Amino acid sequence: MQSILSVQAILAGRSRGTYIALRSMRERAWLLPAIGQLVYPVPEIKQLRRIVELSHPGNLQIKADGERILFFSFRGGWSTNLAQDLVVAQALRQRGASPFFVTCGLHLPICDIANRNVAPPMPCDFCTSYFRRVMPLLRFPWVGLDTLVSAQERQQLEREAVSLPRSSLDSYEVQGVPVGQLVRISAPRFLLRGKVDDSAFSQDVLRRFLVSGAILVPALKRLFAQERPDKLWTMNGLFFSEQILHWLARDLGIPVVNYEAGFAPHSIVAARDQIANYYDLNSHWDAESDQPLSPKEAQWLDEYLESRFAGTDPAVTTYLSGIQKRSDVISQELQLDYTRPLVLMLTNILWDSAVIDRNTIFDDMFHWVEATISHFIDQPGYQLVMRVHPAEIKLTMQESHQPVLDMIRARFPRLPGHIKLVSPTSAISSYALMRMAKCGLVYTSTTGLEMALQGKPVVVAGKTHYAGKGFTTEPASVADYREWLSKLDHVTPLTAVQLDYARRYASMFFARMMIPFPYVSTLSQRRIRFNFSRLEELAPGQDAELDRLCDKILHCTDRGMFLLERTA
């Protein structure tokens, strides 16, 4: 059986058509009870069934008077997220809440569960059936949105969206909900591009998202009217389905707790009434920026940063193995000149949700790249080293369709020798380049924070969480950005005060924002494992951090990120 999965993984990197055909065959076979488990094994379902069997039946009782918390597991086939939702819901149920689940079931024309490399067709049959096989095990009540909108209504909304003039797509509204604005991240992300281009395929994808969003609006409005939740628990928050859900919840005054995977293994980040993976720590920073780190906090930060700089942290090794950290080898490979200062530019992926709609002074990230290269072409006294993000090609079946390196080569066919491009395939360590650089240029990448932690001045050209905290420079305009570049001779390392601010912020971000969540592990082939044996392990008093997370979900009233307590 493993051989079937391995063949599919190999095909994922070689042939889109063959991969989709094999995936569709597996998903159809999955629907047949006799052979489904043979061609599409999901051992986590068997494991969860065993966990329930070993647990006291009282753990499955729903509290009729408990706080009604809506778990929006829209993409039920995303096994890791559904498992995380189930763990949190069970923990809340054991603390007196009354969780219930909502999933799609609509067989929409398009959604965020896949991208253009593997869809269409969308994996709706597997997504829906996986959710429906898992849910009875823990006996949570659930609602399928397919029950809340009629076929006739769907057809009417589809005709409306398809017939829209192109000039009206961005402003398209359904029952007062700005659907055209709320799909602005999902469509480019599906296309694996920085923006929706003029091609027929891209325009078709955009209209499909408009249709999907339009269908969701009446379904979600009826959901709120029918179920009357007290709170929402959602993942990511930037996908169109969650964007529409959040928009309606804000209109009704219903609090939303949003979460996403953390940087550290087995961790999540969570926030109330804001997007978790925007990492907006402003309210906490305003209250705590003047508080120095404790000795334990400082030691933890030093050890954590060293693991990233040394290339041993899993978040670093995800994209590259055999990382080259030796400055002499790097200098030789890039033909660097030690007599000229090095300016390091670190890009994002153009279709990353951390970049889309996060512009400040530039139209988009590539305009920033263009402006920077254009400036340095006439500055041979400096060396510009541009590190293209490895994830552009390292994420299987998520390879970018708008590679930054290709765009640079098309815009600048011949670059002078003092401008160096480090491709996403290169094993050169970004952290080694940071140490070699005089200063750094970033758009929204968290590498800008890490470079500041080395005492290097960093200019931030986009909207990112660590900007404006006292240790980076944020130009007010493109002219200001160019002026800063023109004064590189006068740029100095961070002061002791600035470096101290960077360390305080980094401790808040890397240590306290990452909530330990050891209950689910993601394995190969998108399968998962539950890391507990009985539901009693989720009960109050068993895990202090799970207790705090549940307490914040149930009782926190302040908008913002959830943080761990400080270490004395």
N, C-alpha and C positions, 0 to 999 in steps of 0.2 A: 504493500500500500504506500509505503514511503516513496517508492519509485515513481508512482503516479504524481505525487506532490512535487517531487524533485524535477520531473520532466516539465511540469507546468511552470515551475520557478525558472528553469532554463529558458523556456520559450518566452517568458515574460521579457527577457532581455533581448530577444531576437526577432520575434514575429508577433505583431499586434493581432493580426487576423487569426493565426493559429491559437494564440493564447486565449482569445475571446471564445473561439469555438470550443476549446477544451474546457474552459470555465463553464460555458453554458451547458455542456454535456454533463459535467459534474453536478451542476445545480439542478438539472432536471432529474438526474439519478437520485439526488439527495431527497427529492420529494417522494420517492418510492420506499415504503417502509422496509421492504425485504433487503434492499441493497444500499440504501442511503448511507448507512454507517460504514460500509465497506469502501465506497468511493469518496466519501467526504467525512472522515472521522472527526468527531468533536468530543474528545474524552472529558472535557470539562462538564458536560451535561451529566455523564455518569458519575463524575466526582461530586457534583453538587447534590445529586440524588442521594448519594451515600452520606454526605454531610447532614442532610435533613433527616435521614433514617437514624443517625446516631444522636440527634438532638431531641430535647424535650418538646412535645407537641405544643406546649404553651407558647413557645417562641414564635409560632405562626399565627397567633391570634391577633386580629385587627381590633384596635381600640375604637369603638364607635364614636366616642367623644374626643378623640385625639385630633391634634392639628392636622388638617388635610394638606399634605405636601405632594404636589404634582411633580413626578419624575418624567422629564421629557426625553425618553429614549427613542427619538425619532428614527434613527438609523439602527434598528434592532440587530442588524447583522454585524455591527462593529462589536465584536465579542468583548474586547477589553473594556470599552466604555459601558456596555451593558452590565458586565460583571462588577465594575466599580459602582454603578448605580445601584445594583442589587445589594451590595455590601452596605452602602450608606443607608439605603432604605431599611434594611433589616436592623441596622444599629439604631436608627430612629424609631422603628417600631418597638424595639425593646426598651425605649425610653419614653413610651407613651404616645408617640405620633401615629398618624393614620396615613401612610404613604399609598399612593396609587400611581400607576404608570400610564403613559400615553405613547403610542407609536404611530407610524405612518399607515401602512397597509393600502395606500392610495394608488400604487403603481404609477407614480408621477412620470412625466416625460423625461425628467432629469433631476438629479439632486447631488449632494456633496459626497456621497458614499464612494464615488469613483471619479476618475478624470478621463480625459480624451484618449489616453493611452490604452485604456481597458474598457471604455464604454463610449457610446451606447453599443449594445443594449445594456440597460441598467440591471443589476443583480437583484431585482425586486422579489422574485420568488424565494430565493435563499434568505434574503434579509427578513422578509415577513415570517417565513416558516421557522427560522432559527429563534426569533423572538417568541413565537407561539409555542415552541417546544420547551423553552427555558422557563417561561413565566409560571406554569402550573406547579413547578417544584416548590416555590416559596409562597404560593397561594396569594400573591398580591393581586388586587383587582386592577384591571387595565382597560383602556379604551383605544380602539383603532379609529383613526381619523376618517377612514373610509366609510364609517357608519354615519358620518356627520355631514356629508355632502352628496347630493344626488347625481346620477349620470347626466340628467338633463342640465343641471346647473354647471357641471364640469364642461359640457359641450359648449354652453353659452359663453363661459369665461374663456375657453380656448379660442373660440371664434373671435372674441373681442381682442385678445392679446395678439393673435396672429395678424389681424387686420390693422393694427396700429401703424400709423406712419412712422418712419424711422426717427423723425424729429421729436416724437412724443414718447419714446421708450423710457428715457430717464425720468420723465415726469408722470409716468403711468401710475394711477391710483386705483384701488379697489375698495369700495366702501370706506373711503377716507384714509386708507392705509397706503403709504407711499412705496408700493411694491418695486417700482423702477429704481428707487434709491437703495432698497434693502437687498437687492441682488447684486450690488456693485462689487462685492468681494467674491461671491460664489462663482460668478461667470468667468472672470479672469483666472481664478484658481482652477476651475475645471479645464480651462484651455491651456493651463501652464504657461501663461503669458502675463505681462505686466498690465495689459489692458485689452479690451475687446477690439480687435482690428476690423477692417472692412470686408474681410473675406466672407463668402457665402456661408461657410461652415461656422465661423465665429458668430455671425449675425443670427444663424439658426439656433446656436447654443443659447445666446442671449434671450431669444424669444421663448425658447423652451423653459428657461428659468422664470421668465415672466408668467408663463402659463402655470408652472408649478406653484409659484408664489400666489398667483391669483386664486388658485383652487384652495390653498391653505387658509386664506383670509376668512371665508365664511365658516370653514370647518373649525378653526380655532376660536372664532367668536362664539360659536355654538358650544364648544367645549367649555369655555369659561362660564357661560350661562348655565350649562347643565351640571357641571361638577363643582363650581364655586371653590376653587382652591384657596388656601390661606397663604401659601408660599409656593415658589417654583424652584426646582433644582435642574439646572441645564448644563450641558457641556459646550465649551468653546465660546458660543455666543456670537460669532461672526458669520456663520453660515446663514443662508437666507431663511431657513425654517426657524432657527432661534431668533434671528433678527425680527421677524414678524411676530413671533411669540412675545419677545421682550417689549416690542412696541405696544402691543395690546395690553400687556401686563402693566406697563407704566401708565397707560391711559386709565386703567382700572385701579391703580394704586396698590397693586399686588407686589410684594417684595420678591426679588429673584436672587438666588444664590447660584453663581456661575463658577464652573471649575474647568481646569485643563491639566494636562500632564505637567509635572515639574521638571526642572533641569536635572535634579538628582534622581537616581534610580529609586523606584518604589516611593515616589512622592507625587503630590498634586499641589496646585495652587488654586485658591478659591477666593471669591469676592462677593460682597453683597451689592446689588444694584450697579454693577459696572462690569466691563469685560475683563475676565481674569487674566487672559494672556496679553493684555496691554500693560499689565504690571504697574498700574497707577498707584504709587505709594505716597503721593503728595501729602495727604492728610497725616499719615504717620511721620513723614519726614519733617513736616512743620512742627510736630510736637516733640520730636526726639533728636533732631539734627545736632543739638548742642550737647548731647550726652556722649561722653567718650566710651570706647569699648572697654569691657572688663578684660582682665588677663586671659580668661578662658575663651572669650569671644575672639580676641586677637590671635590666640594660638590656633583656634579652629580655622579662622580665615587664612592664616599663613599656610597651614597644611592643605587646605582645600585648593587655594590658588596654585600651590606647588604641584598638586596632582594634575591640574589643567595644563600648566606650563610644561610639565614633564611628559604630557601625553598619556597619562594613565587613567584619567577620568573617563568613564564610559561615554559621556556626552561628547568628548573629543574624538575617541576612537571609533565612534559610529561611522564616520565618513572616511577615515584614512587609517591604514595600518602601515607599519614601518615608517613612522614619521621621522623626517630628517630634521634634527635639532642643532646640528653643529654649524656654527656661524661661518667657519672657514669653508666648509663644503658648500653651503648656500651661496656664499660670496663667489665661489668659483663657478657654480652652476649658472648664476645670474649675471656673471661678469660684472660684479659691483666694484666701484672705485671707492676705496676707503677715504680718499681726500675730499669727497663730496657728500654732504648730508643726505640722509635717506628719509624720504617722506612715504609713509605707508598708508595705502588706501584699501579699505576692507569693504567689500560689497555685500549686499543681501541677494537673495533670489528675487527676481522681479515679481513673481506671482505669490510670494509669501504674504500671508495676511498681516505680517508685521510691517509691510511696506505699502500695500495698497491703501490709498486714502490717508497716508501718513506723511503727506508732503507739507512743507512749510514755505520755503523760499523758492524751490524749484518745482517745475511742473510734474516731474517724476524722477525716479532714481537715475535713469539713464541721462537725463539732461544734466544732472549733477556730475555724472561720469564724463560727459562731453565737455562741460565747462572746465573741469579739473585738468583733463588731458590737454585741452586747448591752451590753458595757462602754462603748463609745464613744458610744452613743446618749445617755447622760446626761453626756457630757463635751464640752460645746460649746466649751471652751477649746482643744481640739485638733481637727485635721482628719485624719480617717482616709481615706487614698486606697488603694483595693483594686484591684490590677492582676490581672485574670483572665488566665490563660495563653492566648496566641494560638493555641496548638496545638489548643485545644478545637474550633476550626472550620476551621483552616488546613490540616489534613492531609486530602487528598482521600480520601473513602470511609473515613475514620477519625474522622469527626465524633462528638463525645461524645453519648451518649444520656442523660447526666446532667450537663447544663451547670451549672457553679457559679453563673453569673449568674441562671439561671432559678430555681435553688433559693433563692438569696438573695431574689429578688423575691417568691417564694411565701411565704417565712418572714417577710420584712419588707416588706409591701406599700408602706409609706410610710417613707422614711428621712429624717432631718433633713438640712438643707443642708450640715452640716459632715462628712458621710460621703459620699465620692465613689466611684462605681463606674466603673472603666475597662474597657470591654468588650473581648473578644478581637479584635474587628475594628478597634479603635482603633490608629492609627499612632503614638500617643504612645510615646516611648522610655522603657522601664523604667529605663534607665541615667540618663536626665535626671531622672526622678523620684527615683532614689537620691540624686543630688546635691542635690536640693531638700529631702530629708527630714531630720528630726532623728534618726530611728531606723527600724529595719526589723523586720518580723515575718514569719517564714517557717515552713513546715512541714518540707519536705525539699529544697526547691529550691536549686540551686547559686547562684542569685542572692543568697542570704544570704552566701555567701563573697565574692562580688564587692562586695556592699555594705560588708562589713567592710573590704575593701581600700581603701575610700574613707574609712576612719576612723570609720564609723558604727556605733553599738552595734546588735547584732542579737540577737533572741530566737528560738531554734529550738524548735519545738513537736513535731517528729517525730524519727525516727531517721535521721540523715544522716551522711555520711562526715566532714564537717568539724566536727561537734559535739564538744565536749569537748577542743578543741585549744588553749584558752587565749585565744581572741579572740571567743567568742560566749557567750551566756547560755542555759543549759538548765534551765528550771524543773523542780523535782522532783515537782510536782503541779499540778493545775488551780488550786488555791488560791494556790500560789506564782506562777503565771502572772498571775493577776488582781492579786496584790499588786505584782508588777513594773509592771504597767500603771498601777496607782494611784499610782506614785511617778515618773511620767515627768518631773516637774519637776526631779528630782534626777539624771536620766540625763545622762551626759557622754560626749563623744567617746572613742574608744579611746585608751589611753595609747600612748606610743612603743613600749613593750615589746609590748603587745598587737598593734599594727599590724605590728611586725616579725615576730611569730609568724604573722600572717595572710599576710604576703608569703612567708615560708619555706614555709608549707604550700601556698600557691597555686603556687609554683614547682615543688614536688614533684608537684602535681596536674596543672597545665596543661602543664608542660614535660616532666617526666621520666616521667610515667605514660603519655603518648601515644607509642606505638611507631610510628615511620614505617613505612607499608606502601604503597608507591607502585605496587604491581604490578597493582592492579585499580581501574578507575574505574566508577562507576555512572552510566549515561546515562539518557535519558528512556525512558519506557515500560518501566522495570525491566530494560532491557538493560544489558550490561556490556562493558567493553573491557579486554583484557590489555595492560599497558604494558611488554611486553618482547617480543623477537623470537625468542630461542632459550632453551632450557632451561639452557644454560650460564650464563646471567645469574643463575641462582639458586644457582650452585655456591659452595662455600666460598671466601672471599676476595674475592668480588665486591661485597658490601654488608656493611659492619661491623655494622649494626643487625640485618640478617637473620641474620648469624652469631651474634650475641648471643641473639636470640630462639630460634634452634634449639638453642643450647647450654643455655639455661635449660629448654627443653622436655625435653631429653635428660638433663640432669645436675642441675638445681636440686632440692634436697630441702627447702627452707624453704617453709612455707606463707605465702602472701601475694601481693600484686601484683608484677608485673615492672616494674622501673624502669630508665630509661636512666641511664648514668653522668653524674655531675655535670660541669658546665662550669667549668673553672678561671678 
